[in-house]
Amino acid sequence: MPPLVAHTDLPTFQRLHEEGEEILTPDRASHQCIRELHIGLLNIMPDAALEATERQFFRLVGACNQIAQFHVHPFTIGGLERNSAARVHIQRYYESFEQIKQDGLDALIISGANVTHDHLQDEAFWEPLTEVFEWAKQNVTSVLCSCLATHALIQSCYGVERTRLPEKRWGVFSHKVVDKQHPLMAEINTRFDVPHSRFNEVFQADMEKHGLKVLVASEEAGVHLAVSPDGFRIVFFQGHPEYDDISLLKEYKREVLRYYNDERADYPPFPDHYFDAGVQKMLADYAGRVILAKAKGKPLEPLPEAEIIPHLDITWRDSAKAVFNNWLGKVYQITNEDRRLPFMDGIDPENPLGL
């Protein structure tokens, strides 16, 4: 596994090292005759998920098998409310977009985000986000978008607004590879799981009408993975392959708390295909106690996470690593050695993979 390089003192590097990931010091990395790739992470997740999102995407990048050293550059944009701790973290460990533009990137990952408006263009972060889009389309070899970023970029580039779903698409869903010949699908199982967590969707028909190529889709959950008409410059995720095994459990816990605090009217349903029968029974019993405590004005009993976690399976990690491996492998093969330039000589930007 090619290692990440701890080129700053971002705590995520130490956390991943403690989890057993190989992390190189800059001094050690400088003595290896291996080409480096510089990957941006535009992290627009809310404060509570800021560092978890770093770890999730850093882990997928670091798990790739390509012969490269990966320098991951986290940054963020304006228009996002931040608490004091998050502002300190960003100020200390993140780069500015101005610095990113000056230095250049070989690839860019854009995380999902929480929204407060029905239309994305009404969000305070819309203009800063589209500014990053416009710069990246001209200067970065390939951009990988997660969930909200996928919806925002498709709207920005193709004028397609996402559609509000009747209820939250939430759980772990089986997906099938639609295009087995695409290089991003090399050596990947033809069917695999992907978590989803969203209230909105861009449908396959709308994607294909604008020339996007759908690579992975689910009959139950819709499109997970698609690429721009050129086949590679933009990679769109609607699912969350970066999720940890406990990510949906944490979301479920937050929804229970929202119910208890009268922030939602109904008790939250289970994420689909995530909890086994034993955990569902345990949580059904817990729900009865939460409802009773709420009615009587009693304190909320903690969710029995320690009893639940041993029953959680992660059925999407290998496929997620494989997609990232293929993605960064192709970036490595076609990007310019000068990270301020998107392609090496002879690469057609309209068909960078020569498909």
N, C-alpha and C positions, 0 to 999 in steps of 0.2 A: 504494500500500500504506500503510495507516495505521500509523504507527510506534509502537514500544514506547517508553515513557518510563523513562529510567534514574533512578528516584526514590531509589535507594540506590547504594552503590559496589560492589554485587555483581559479581564478576569476569565472570560470564556476559554482562553487558551489553557489556563491553569486547571479549570474545571474539566475540560476534555482530557487533559493529561492525567488527572486523577481518576478518570473513568477508563483509562487504559489506551487512549488514542496516542499515536506517536506524534509528538510536537517538536519541531526543530528550533533551536536557537538560531538567530541570524548568523552568528559566527560559524556554527557548524554547517549551515546551509551554504554559506559563501565558499566553502571548501569542496562542495559537490559540483561536478561538472554536469549539471542537469538544468535544463531550461526551466524558467519560472513562468507561471501564468498569474496575472493580476485580475482578480475577480471582485467586482463591487457587490455589496449587499445593501440595497436601499431598504432599510428597516423602518416601516411605517406602522408597525403593530403598536397597540396601546401599551402603557407602562408595565402592566402586570405581565405581559408576554414578551417584553423587549429582549431580555437576556435569554429566555427559553428559545425564542426564534433564532437568535444568533447561534445557539448550540445546535439546533436542529439542522440548519442549513450548513454550518461549518462541518458538522459530522458527515453529511452527505458528500460534500466536496472532498473532505479528507479521506473518504472511503474509496475514492476512485483509483483505478489501477494503472492510469496513464503514467508515463515516465516524466513527471513534472513536479515542481514545487509550487504550492498554491499559496499566494499571498491574498488574503481576503480583506477587503477594505470596507468596513461598515460606515454608512453615512445615513443621514435622514434629511427631511425637508421641512419647510415651514408649514403653518396651517394645522398643526397637530397640538392639541393641549397636552402638556407634560407636567408632572409633579416635580418637586424640587430634586428628588433622588434621581429621577430619570434625566433631568437636565444636567445634573452633575456627571452622570455616567456618560452621556452624549458629549458633553464638553471635554471630558478627559480622554475618552477612547475613540470617538468617532472623528472622521475626517469631514471637511466641508465639501459641498458639491463643487465649489470653485476650485478646490485642490484636486478633486477627482478629475475635473475637466482638464486641468493643466497637465496632470501626470498621465492620464489615459487609463483605459481598462481593456482587457482582452474579452471579458464576458461580464454580464451584469445579471444579478438576481434581484427581483423586486418582490417583497413580501406582500401578504394581504394586509388588510386594515379594517378597523371598525368604522362604520359610517353613521351619520345622524340625520341625513336627508334622503328623500325618496329618489332624487336625481343626483348622480355623481358630480355633475358639473356645478352643483350648488355647494359642494363641500369646500371648506377653506383651503384644503390641500390640493384641490384640482389643478389650479394653474401651476404651482411648483412641480407637481407630478408630471403634467404634460410637458413642462420644460425639460425634465429629465428624459422623457420619451423622445422628444425631438432631437436632443443631443445624442442619445444612445443610438438612434436609428442611423445616424450619420457616422458615428465614431467607434462603435463597439461591434465586435464580430457577431455576437449573439446575445439576446436578452431573454431571460427566463422569467415569466410572470406567474405569480401565485394568486389564485382565487380573485380577490378584489382587484388586484393589479391587472389580471387578465380581462376582467370586465371593463376596467377603465381604459386600457389600451385599445381594446376592440372598439369601444365607443369613440375614442379619440381618432383612431386611424380609419375606421370604416363606417362610422356613424350609426352603429347598431347599439341601441340601449338594451341592457339586460331586462329580463322579465321577472317580476315578483312571483314567487311560487305560492301555491295555496297554503303550504306549511313548510317548515324548515326541512331542508334536505340534510339529514344528520345521521351519521353512522358509518359503517364499513361495508362497501359494496363490491360485488364481483364485476370485473371489467374484461373485455375481450379486445385483443389487438385487431384493429381494422385494416391497417396497412403493414403487413409483415415485411415488406421489402425496404421500408424506410430505414436508413442507418441508425436512427435513434432506437429502433426496435431490435437491433442485432442481439442475438443470444438471450432474448427475454422470453419467458413463458407466454404462451398465447392467451392465457387467462390468468388474472391475478387481482388481488384486492387493492382498493384505495379508499382511505377515509374521505368523507365529504362533511362540510359544515357550512351551510350557506342558505340564505333566504331567496336568492336570485339565481338566474341561469341565463346563459346564452345558448340557444338551441343549435343542434347540429345543422339543421337546414339553413339557419341564418349565417352560420360560419361558412358553409360550403357555397352559399350564394355569393359571398365576397371573396371566394378563391382560397380560403383557409383549408388546409389539408388535415382532416381528422385522423389521428393515429390510434387512439384508444377510447373506447366508449362502453357504457353500461346501459342495458335495457332499463334498469331501474333508476340509475342516477344520472344518466345523460353523458355528455362528453367529458372525459377527464383531460386528455392530452391532444393538442392540435398544434400546427405550425403555420407560419405565415406562407403566402403563396410561393415565395422563393424556396421554401422547404426548410429554412434553418434560422433566418435572421431573428425571428421571434418565436419563442416556444411558450405555449399557453397551457397552464394547469388550471382546471377548475376544482380538482380535488386537492388533498393535502398529504402527499406522500412523505413530507418531512415530519409528520406528526410522530410523537413518541407513543408508546403503548398506553400511557395514562392521560394523553391529551384530551380525549373525549370524556374521560372520567372527570377531569378538572372542569370541563365545560358543563357537564351535568351537575356537578356540585354548585357551580355558579348559578345555574338556573333554579335549583332548589332554593338557594339563598334569595334569589329574586322573588320567588313565590312567597317565601316566608315574610319578606319585607314589603309585600303588596306591590311589587314592580311588575308582576305578571298575574293574570287572573286565574290561570289553570295550573295544576301541578304538572311539571314537565314530563313528557313521555320519555321512554328509554331511547337512546340512539339505536338505530336499526342494526341488527346483526353484530352487536358488540358485546353485550353482557350475556353470559350463559344462563341456563335455567336457574341454577343455584343462586347466582348473583341477583337475578331478577326477583327471586323469592325474598332474598335478604333486603333488597331495596324497596319492595312492596311493603314489607313489614315496617321498614324505616319511614316510608311515606305516611303510613297511618299515624306514627308517632309525631311526625312533623306537623301534619294537619291538626292533630289534637293540641299540640303545643301552641300553634298559631291561634287556634280558637280560644284557648284559655290564657293567652298572653304569657306563656312560659318561655324560658330560654330554649334556643334551638340546640338539639342534641347533635354532636358532630357526626358527619357521615363516616361510616365504618370503612375508611379507605384501606387500612392495613389488612382487613379481611377480604377485600375485593381484589386488590392488586395481583395476588397470586393466581387469580382466575382469568386475568386478561391476556389475550394472545396478540402478538404483532404479526400480521400476515401480509405485510406490504413492504417491509424494509428491504428485502433482497431486490425486488423489482425497482424500487426507488433508487437504490444504489446503482443498479445496472443502467437505468436511464441517465443518471448523472454521469456515470462512467462514459457512456456513449457520447453524451453531449459535450463534455469537456475534452474528450478524445478528438472529436471533430474540430472543436475550437483550436486545439493544439496544432492540428494538421494544417489549418488554413489561415490562422491569424498572423499578422505581421510581427516580426521580432521587436519592432518599435510599438509599444502598447498604445501609442497615440494614433496609430493607423489600424484600420479594421482588418485588412487582408494582405497576405503576401502577394507578390507580383504574379499575375496570370490567373487570379481567382475572379470569377464573374460575380459581382455583388447580387445580380438578379437570379443567379443559380449557383450559389457558393459550393454546394456539394456535388455539382455536375450530374444532377439526377436526370 
